[in-house]
Amino acid sequence: MAEAAGVGQLGGAAAATLLTALFLAVVFRYQRRPRGVPTAEGTPAPADGCAVVPDREGSAAGDGLTDVIIVGAGVAGSALAYTLGKDGRRVHVIERDLTEPDRIVGELLQPGGYLKLIELGLQDCVDEIDAQRILGYALFKDGKDTKLPYPLEKFDKDVAGRSFHNGRFIQRMREKSASLPNIQLEQGTVTSLLEENGTVKGVQYKNKSGEELKAYAPLTIVCDGCFSNLRRVLCSPTVDVPSCFVGLVLENCNLPHPNHGHVVLANPSPILFYPISSTEVRCLVDVPGQKVPSIASGEMAKYLKTVVAPQIPPEIYDSFVAAIEKGSIRTMPNKSMPAAPHPTPGALLMGDAFNMRHPLTGGGMTVALSDIVVLRNLLKPLRNLHDASSLCKYLESFYTLRKPVASTINTLAGALYKVFSASASPDKARDEMRQACFDYLSLGGVCSDGPISLLSGLNPRPLTLVAHFFAVAIFGVGRLMLPLPSPKRMWIGARLISGACGIIFPIIKAEGVRQMFFPATVPAYYRAPPEAEF
């Protein structure tokens, strides 16, 4: 009897796999069909009334000594400064604190992000900081694990992910930016944007000595990070905080799979491990909600030892407990925010100030570097940036051109986090979706290469993402229906499909269906550089 049941389960899994393969074949065949695109020219979206400081002292062309002001010198700001400076722009970077940052996120750069780093000429910034090569992921669930390598066969042998101390990486990029004679890197706190007749002319800031100063430039780019105090002027922020990361550093820890990120599908939500140096492993424990157990009272240490520790791989257990007892526990809110810009003459938002996603997939730096490549290519044909109105209209294309990469990574991050997290209350359909995802990725071949190529930024195609997401759902339903369906199993299957739709469709809606899947139908996609600027 048991043998017959085993044969039935094996047959069910095989049939579910076949059904999923047929679904993917149909979708990808459709995806390869050529589509016609319109060439209509649109009109720019109206600029929002900015709550900025009116300025009556600056001229329309600024002080004539600076082409671009960049607010913030994190990953996005530093990389952008070097990129524009290398193109001959005179750049003034104002950063609140130029000492080495100490953060628990922004430590894993996906291969797609590393390719963008190469494209920008910044690949040497991961040298001499003890950065570690990352070759893929290992996924753990209920005592089982599966290895998910990056599909890197078609790339140069140097191409891989990189993990490191975030602060070391940022300092290397700051140093490289400051090495260019046309880049001024200054420590100061920007308090407001300077506006005249609806156009941003520059910034007002306090320098290191506390002196109030003003700086002017034809274009101001705000990259002041996830805690931005300027973003409300330039976008409509809808910030969600689904969880917090609790960060630990494990010393002299041997991961089960060297040079791989490790994701444990724990209860109630995922746990991440990845090397950040040759002797250190970062652990990030996801805690749902905006409140975490108190570190000062010892509640956090108790939670980590009693709830989290029993769920991690045994090879890591001793190092994990030792890190808890050492006491260097830190927390960080995980924020997500879709891009909702107000096109504003003279100003632009970039980086986490503009767009955020759950950091589970480590896609933030890849999106930022990809955005910089898009902006660089748009600005290259322009001799100067003084016609703010024409430049604003032209740069509306930036918001459309960035979408395929950014929206794919954003949607994947949000969807994976919800699938990988256990339901707050017992939910058989949600549990089946989680198990189906693990089993689907464990199949290997296209079932692992496809999702991992999306996660790594190597193949950021929105339709491929949706195809694999629903392939997982269909795979899960197939497992339920075979070998013999029952009313209960059919009901769970229906709820599984419904739950999958409830996860991904709201994220896609927030990203923008048209810009995400049909960017070529958006008029701004075809904006040409202002003729006077050639």
C-alpha positions in Angstrom: 0.0 0.0 0.0 2.8 2.4 1.0 4.6 1.4 -2.2 1.6 2.3 -4.3 1.2 5.6 -2.5 4.9 6.4 -3.2 4.5 5.6 -6.9 1.4 7.8 -7.0 3.3 10.7 -5.4 6.2 10.3 -7.8 3.8 10.2 -10.8 2.0 13.2 -9.4 5.2 15.2 -9.2 6.2 14.1 -12.7 2.9 15.1 -14.1 3.0 18.5 -12.3 6.5 19.1 -13.7 5.3 18.3 -17.2 2.3 20.6 -16.8 4.6 23.4 -15.6 7.0 22.8 -18.5 4.2 23.1 -21.1 3.0 26.4 -19.4 6.5 27.9 -19.6 6.9 26.8 -23.2 3.7 28.5 -24.3 4.6 31.7 -22.4 8.2 32.0 -23.7 7.0 31.3 -27.2 4.6 34.2 -27.0 7.3 36.4 -25.4 9.5 35.9 -28.5 6.9 37.2 -30.9 7.8 40.6 -32.3 5.5 43.4 -31.4 4.8 46.7 -33.2 5.4 49.9 -31.2 3.8 53.3 -31.7 5.9 56.4 -32.2 3.5 59.0 -30.9 5.0 61.9 -29.0 3.4 62.7 -25.7 3.3 65.7 -23.4 5.1 65.9 -20.1 3.3 65.2 -16.8 2.7 68.4 -14.8 5.3 69.3 -12.2 4.1 69.1 -8.6 4.2 72.3 -6.5 7.3 71.8 -4.5 7.6 72.6 -0.8 11.0 74.2 -1.2 12.7 77.4 -0.3 12.1 80.2 -2.8 15.3 81.7 -4.1 15.7 85.1 -5.5 19.5 85.4 -5.5 20.5 82.8 -8.0 20.6 83.2 -11.7 19.0 80.8 -14.1 22.4 79.3 -15.0 23.5 78.9 -11.4 27.0 80.0 -10.4 28.5 78.8 -13.7 31.0 76.7 -11.9 28.9 73.5 -11.3 26.9 71.4 -13.8 25.4 69.0 -11.3 24.8 69.0 -7.5 24.5 65.5 -6.0 22.9 65.2 -2.5 24.4 62.2 -0.8 27.5 60.1 -1.4 26.3 56.6 -0.7 26.4 53.8 -3.4 24.2 55.8 -5.8 25.6 59.2 -5.2 29.3 58.2 -5.3 28.8 56.1 -8.5 26.8 58.8 -10.2 29.4 61.5 -9.3 32.2 59.4 -10.8 30.2 58.6 -13.9 29.2 62.2 -14.6 32.7 63.5 -13.7 34.3 61.1 -16.1 32.0 62.5 -18.8 33.4 65.9 -18.1 30.6 67.3 -15.9 31.6 69.6 -13.0 30.0 67.9 -10.0 29.5 69.1 -6.4 28.7 66.3 -4.0 27.3 67.2 -0.6 27.3 64.3 1.9 26.1 64.5 5.5 28.9 62.3 6.9 32.0 61.4 5.0 33.3 58.9 7.6 33.0 55.2 6.7 29.4 54.1 7.0 28.6 51.1 9.2 25.4 49.4 7.9 23.9 45.9 8.0 22.5 46.0 4.5 23.9 46.9 1.1 26.5 44.2 1.4 25.7 41.9 -1.5 26.0 43.0 -5.1 24.4 40.7 -7.6 26.2 39.7 -10.8 23.9 42.0 -12.8 25.0 44.8 -10.6 28.7 43.9 -11.0 28.2 44.0 -14.8 26.9 47.6 -14.4 29.9 48.4 -12.2 32.1 47.3 -15.0 30.1 49.4 -17.5 30.7 52.4 -15.3 34.4 51.7 -14.8 34.0 51.1 -11.1 34.8 47.4 -10.9 38.1 48.0 -9.0 36.1 49.4 -6.1 35.5 45.8 -4.9 39.3 45.2 -4.9 41.3 45.5 -1.7 38.3 45.4 0.6 38.3 41.6 1.2 35.2 41.3 -1.0 34.0 37.7 -1.5 32.9 36.1 -4.8 29.3 34.9 -4.6 28.4 32.2 -7.1 24.8 31.5 -6.3 22.4 30.6 -3.4 21.6 27.7 -1.2 18.0 27.3 -0.1 17.1 25.4 3.1 13.7 24.1 4.3 12.8 21.5 6.9 16.2 20.0 7.0 16.6 19.8 3.2 18.7 22.1 1.0 19.2 22.8 -2.7 21.9 24.6 -4.5 21.0 27.4 -7.0 24.1 28.6 -8.9 24.0 31.7 -11.0 23.8 31.0 -14.7 27.2 32.5 -15.5 28.4 30.2 -18.3 28.1 32.9 -21.0 30.1 35.5 -19.0 33.7 36.2 -18.4 35.1 34.2 -15.4 35.5 37.4 -13.3 31.7 38.0 -13.4 30.0 36.9 -10.2 28.3 38.4 -7.3 30.3 40.3 -4.6 29.7 40.6 -0.9 31.6 43.0 1.4 31.4 45.5 4.2 29.1 48.2 2.8 31.2 51.0 4.3 34.5 49.8 2.7 32.8 49.7 -0.7 31.3 53.2 -0.4 34.7 54.6 0.8 36.4 53.1 -2.3 33.9 54.8 -4.6 34.1 58.1 -2.8 37.9 58.0 -3.1 37.7 57.2 -6.8 35.2 60.0 -7.3 37.3 62.6 -5.4 40.3 61.6 -7.5 38.7 63.5 -10.5 39.7 67.2 -10.6 36.2 68.3 -11.7 34.4 66.6 -8.7 34.1 68.5 -5.4 33.2 66.2 -2.4 32.0 68.2 0.6 30.7 67.3 4.0 27.5 69.1 4.8 23.8 68.7 5.5 21.3 69.8 2.8 18.3 71.4 4.5 16.2 72.3 1.4 16.1 72.7 -2.3 16.2 76.2 -3.8 13.3 77.0 -6.1 12.5 79.9 -8.4 9.3 79.9 -10.5 8.8 76.2 -10.2 12.4 75.3 -11.1 15.0 73.9 -8.7 18.1 76.1 -8.9 20.3 74.4 -6.2 20.4 73.6 -2.5 20.7 75.2 0.8 23.0 73.4 3.3 25.1 73.6 6.4 28.7 72.8 6.0 30.9 70.9 8.5 31.5 74.1 10.5 27.7 74.8 10.8 27.8 77.7 8.3 24.6 78.2 6.2 25.5 78.1 2.5 23.8 77.9 -0.9 25.0 76.0 -3.9 23.7 76.4 -7.5 23.7 74.2 -10.5 21.4 73.6 -13.6 20.6 70.0 -12.3 20.3 68.8 -8.7 20.1 65.0 -8.2 18.9 63.8 -4.8 20.5 60.5 -3.6 20.1 60.9 0.2 19.1 57.3 0.9 16.2 55.5 2.4 15.7 58.1 5.2 15.6 61.0 2.7 14.2 64.2 4.0 13.9 65.7 0.5 12.0 63.1 -1.4 8.5 64.5 -0.6 9.4 67.5 -2.8 10.1 65.4 -5.8 7.8 62.4 -5.5 4.7 60.9 -3.8 6.3 58.5 -1.4 4.3 55.5 -0.2 6.6 53.7 2.2 5.8 50.3 3.5 7.7 48.6 6.3 6.8 44.9 6.2 9.6 43.7 8.5 12.9 44.5 10.2 16.3 42.8 9.8 18.2 41.8 12.9 21.8 41.7 12.0 24.7 39.7 13.5 28.3 39.0 12.4 29.4 35.4 12.7 33.2 35.0 13.0 35.2 32.1 11.6 32.0 30.4 10.4 32.2 27.8 7.7 29.0 28.0 5.6 27.7 24.7 4.2 28.1 26.0 0.7 31.2 28.3 0.3 30.8 31.4 -1.9 27.0 31.1 -1.8 24.3 33.2 -0.1 22.2 31.0 2.2 18.5 31.4 2.6 16.7 29.5 5.4 12.9 29.3 4.9 12.3 29.6 8.6 9.2 30.3 10.7 7.9 33.1 10.7 10.2 34.5 7.9 13.5 34.0 6.1 17.0 34.0 7.6 20.0 35.1 5.4 23.7 34.2 5.7 26.4 35.4 3.4 30.2 36.1 3.8 31.2 39.8 4.0 35.0 39.1 4.4 37.3 36.1 4.5 36.6 35.7 8.3 33.1 37.1 8.7 29.6 36.0 7.8 26.6 38.3 7.9 23.4 36.9 9.4 20.1 38.8 8.8 17.1 37.5 10.7 13.8 38.8 9.3 11.3 39.8 11.9 7.8 40.6 10.5 6.2 43.9 11.5 7.8 47.2 12.6 8.5 46.2 16.2 11.3 43.9 17.3 12.0 42.4 20.7 14.1 44.7 22.9 17.8 44.3 22.7 18.5 46.1 26.0 16.2 43.9 28.0 17.6 40.7 26.6 14.3 39.8 24.8 16.1 39.8 21.5 18.8 37.4 22.6 16.2 35.1 24.0 14.1 35.2 20.8 17.2 34.5 18.6 18.2 31.5 20.8 14.8 29.9 21.3 13.0 30.7 18.1 15.6 31.2 15.4 18.6 29.1 16.4 16.8 25.7 16.3 15.9 26.4 12.6 19.3 27.2 11.2 21.7 24.6 9.6 23.7 22.7 12.3 27.0 23.7 10.7 26.2 27.4 11.6 24.6 26.8 15.0 27.6 27.3 17.3 28.8 30.4 15.5 25.3 31.8 15.5 24.9 31.4 19.3 28.4 32.8 19.9 27.5 35.9 17.9 24.3 36.3 20.1 26.4 36.0 23.3 28.9 38.5 22.0 26.1 41.0 22.0 26.7 43.0 18.8 23.0 42.9 17.7 21.7 45.6 15.4 18.3 46.2 13.7 17.2 47.9 10.4 13.7 48.5 9.1 13.1 46.9 5.7 11.3 49.5 3.5 9.7 49.2 0.1 8.5 52.2 -1.9 7.4 52.2 -5.6 8.7 55.0 -7.7 6.2 57.8 -8.0 8.1 60.8 -9.3 6.9 64.4 -9.8 8.9 65.5 -12.9 10.4 68.8 -11.6 12.6 71.2 -13.7 16.1 71.3 -12.4 15.9 68.2 -10.1 15.9 64.4 -10.2 15.6 61.6 -7.6 17.7 58.5 -7.6 18.7 55.5 -5.4 16.8 54.6 -2.3 15.4 58.1 -2.0 13.5 57.3 -5.2 12.7 53.6 -5.1 13.0 50.8 -2.6 12.2 47.1 -2.4 12.5 44.5 0.3 16.3 43.7 0.7 15.7 39.9 0.8 17.0 39.5 -2.8 19.8 42.0 -2.5 18.7 43.9 -5.6 19.0 47.5 -4.4 22.5 48.3 -5.6 21.8 46.6 -9.0 18.8 48.8 -9.5 20.7 52.0 -8.5 23.7 51.2 -10.8 21.4 50.3 -13.7 19.6 53.6 -13.2 22.9 55.4 -13.4 23.8 53.8 -16.7 20.4 54.8 -18.1 20.8 58.4 -16.9 24.4 58.6 -18.2 23.3 57.6 -21.6 20.5 60.1 -21.6 22.8 63.0 -20.6 25.8 62.2 -22.8 24.5 64.0 -25.9 23.9 67.2 -24.0 26.5 69.9 -24.0 24.9 71.8 -21.1 21.9 71.4 -18.9 20.7 75.0 -18.6 17.3 74.7 -20.3 15.5 73.2 -17.2 12.1 72.9 -18.8 13.4 71.1 -21.9 15.7 68.9 -19.8 12.8 68.0 -17.5 10.7 66.9 -20.4 13.5 65.0 -22.0 14.4 63.2 -18.7 10.9 61.9 -18.3 12.1 59.1 -20.6 14.4 58.0 -17.7 11.4 56.9 -15.7 10.3 54.6 -18.5 13.6 53.3 -19.7 14.6 52.2 -16.2 11.4 50.2 -15.7 12.1 46.8 -17.2 15.1 46.2 -14.9 13.9 48.1 -11.8 10.3 46.7 -11.9 11.5 43.1 -12.4 13.8 43.2 -9.4 11.3 45.2 -7.3 8.4 42.8 -8.0 10.6 39.7 -7.5 11.7 41.0 -4.1 8.2 41.7 -2.9 6.7 38.5 -4.2 9.5 36.2 -2.9 9.4 37.8 0.5 5.6 37.0 0.8 6.1 33.5 -0.6 9.1 32.7 1.6 7.3 33.9 4.8 5.1 31.6 6.8 1.5 32.7 7.2 0.6 34.4 10.5 -2.3 31.9 11.0 -2.4 28.3 9.7 -3.0 28.5 5.9 -2.7 25.3 4.0 -2.7 27.1 0.6 0.1 29.5 1.6 2.1 26.6 3.0 1.6 24.7 -0.3 2.9 27.7 -2.2 6.0 27.9 -0.1 6.7 24.2 -0.5 6.0 24.4 -4.2 8.5 27.2 -4.6 11.2 25.2 -2.8 10.5 22.1 -4.9 10.2 24.0 -8.2 13.6 25.6 -7.6 15.0 22.2 -6.6 14.1 20.8 -10.1 17.1 22.6 -11.6 17.5 23.4 -15.3 15.1 26.2 -16.5 13.2 26.0 -13.2 16.1 27.3 -11.2 18.2 29.1 -13.9 15.2 31.3 -14.9 14.3 32.6 -11.4 18.0 32.9 -10.4 18.8 34.9 -13.6 16.0 37.3 -12.6 17.2 37.6 -9.0 20.8 38.1 -10.1 19.9 40.9 -12.5 21.3 39.0 -15.5 17.9 38.6 -17.2 15.6 41.3 -15.9 12.5 40.6 -18.0 9.1 41.2 -16.4 7.2 38.6 -18.5 9.8 35.9 -17.6 9.2 36.8 -13.9 5.4 36.5 -14.2 5.8 33.2 -16.2 7.9 31.6 -13.5 5.8 32.9 -10.6 2.7 31.3 -12.0 4.6 28.2 -13.1 5.3 27.7 -9.4 1.6 28.1 -8.6 0.6 25.6 -11.4 3.3 23.2 -10.1 1.8 23.5 -6.7 -1.7 22.9 -7.9 -0.5 19.9 -10.0 1.0 18.4 -6.9 -2.3 18.7 -5.1 -4.4 17.3 -7.9 -2.3 14.2 -8.6 -2.6 11.3 -8.3 -6.2 11.8 -7.3 -8.0 15.1 -6.8 -10.4 15.6 -3.9 -12.8 18.4 -3.1 -10.5 19.5 -0.3 -7.4 19.5 -2.5 -9.3 21.3 -5.3 -10.3 24.0 -2.8 -6.7 24.4 -1.6 -5.5 24.6 -5.2 -8.0 27.3 -6.0 -6.9 29.3 -2.9 -3.3 28.8 -3.9 -3.9 30.4 -7.4 -6.0 33.1 -5.7 -3.2 33.8 -3.2 -0.6 33.9 -5.9 -2.6 36.5 -7.8 -3.1 38.4 -4.5 0.7 38.5 -4.0 1.9 39.6 -7.4 -0.8 41.7 -9.0 -0.8 44.5 -6.3 3.0 44.8 -6.7 2.7 45.0 -10.5 0.0 47.6 -10.2 2.2 49.7 -8.0 5.1 49.4 -10.4 2.9 50.4 -13.4 1.6 47.7 -15.8 2.1 49.7 -19.0 5.7 50.9 -18.1 6.6 47.5 -16.8 5.4 45.3 -19.7 4.9 47.7 -22.6 7.4 50.6 -22.1 7.6 51.1 -25.9 4.0 52.3 -25.8 4.8 55.2 -23.5 5.3 58.4 -25.4 8.3 59.5 -23.1 10.1 56.3 -24.3 10.9 58.2 -27.6 11.9 61.6 -26.2 14.9 63.0 -28.1 17.5 65.3 -26.6 16.7 69.0 -26.9 18.0 70.2 -30.3 19.7 73.2 -28.8 21.8 71.0 -26.6 23.7 69.0 -29.3 
